[in-house]
């Protein structure tokens, strides 16, 4: 895991300044390369092949393998490509074997080198061969172009700025703020944040600075000094395939177990976040037989309404992990909140960012890689708002007098909830989920117009009706816009690599092919997930 930055002009001083801003993402080493066409910077967090052989920027020639940025002193060895890369390709051992059989040479044990060889073999289609998380820039020295890519689910961030022939990219917003880059707030992005609590997925809070969307490739031509291609290479399709429940549970078990095993690939210690909920408990249960002295980490809140530490302790005891529990209270909020803007850059109104930041700091003192259960809700229908939406969607068809009666009865029990229900029942099917999803929506007319404008401009996607439509929205908007941002920034602030087995693209494709009743059955979410792992997690977790 690392931090990357680069731009399409020569400036040794500026590339060092921008790279230093994201040193927390990779404190193990820094590397730079500058020529007449590009400047590249890299901060490395060593996970695979921790030797200096994995230094970046990395250069590659198919006849001799990878070598460091000192290639210029070897005039007989001309590099074909170079890279700055943030992420992990978990299937790189299999890819490496395939590429060796095709005649490619390797000189390291890094997945980085494998990525470069794959590009030379398959071009930009190489990303379809990868199972992992990534954001990278490959400098094709012979073709004079920059090839940028971001993984399928948007686990790893990648910002960029293009204007008047200037092109800058980086792992975080602050790394893109080179000299001459405008720093004014984007009003549409601000509206999105105020309504949904996070910045848009494809644009940033600053005008003119974009995020490369998940599952997207971008080509910047160094001669014409412009982006010549940007295209999606994968989408999370939702075509339901009839399947026997027992067979589906077996397939789910195999895919998630394999996803966990692949994410244990590391030359440094690996642990896990454990909340005591279903998703993280399953991940820890699958890790336990494969990790000696598995270390798990959780938060204990001083507010009993939020404290679930008893569950985490019970799961840790059941699995016999070495468990670390961190107290969290209001004093921690006051102590930490001033640090967060530097690491998060964009505003994020998800209060769990603070305990996530704290638990990451403790985990980083024990391990260098941590697996989490992020993604389980968005794949298997775990949120209560899915049930609420489906109920409210049916109620939209009721006669107006019935809806008024229901709202009035609700107001007697709870004035605020009754008023919100009235507003929701005045929605159109098109806006219902976004209103329900928005934490700050209060139904005022100006907010309705803002919401419509955000949808028309494409800043926010419109969920398709039905459970799969809601899951698609959460997988393509809420996950990369909020949850994965929170996890990336909180972990990388402490030089900790976070891995998310539920977001293995094979598991995502399988989950999205399941009939909806295998995800949400009646009022029970994650129906199939519970059935598939009922034998390895405590019964209280299933309930």
Secondary structure by P-SEA (a helix, b strand, c coil): cccccccccccaaaaaaaaaaacccccccccccccccbbbbbbbbccccccccccccbbbbcccccccccccccccccccccccccccccaaaaaaaaaaaaccccccccaaaaaaaaaaaccccccccccccbbbbbbcccccbbbbbbcccccbbbbbcccccbbbbcccccccccccccccccaaaaaaaaaccccccccccccccccccccbbbbbbccccccccccccccbbbbbbbbbaaaaaaaaaaaaaaaaaaaaccccbbbbbbcccaaaaaaaaaaccccccbbbbbbbbccccccaaaaaaaaaaaaccbbbbbbbcaaaaaaccccccccccccccccaaaaaaaaaaaaaacccbbbccccccccccccaaaaaaaaaaaaccccaaaaaaaaaaaaaacaaaaaaaaaaaacccccaaaaaacccccccaaaaaaaaaaaaaccbbbbcccaaaaaaaaacccccccaaaaaaaaaaaacbbbbbcccaaaaaaaaaaccccccccccccaaaaaaaccccccccccc
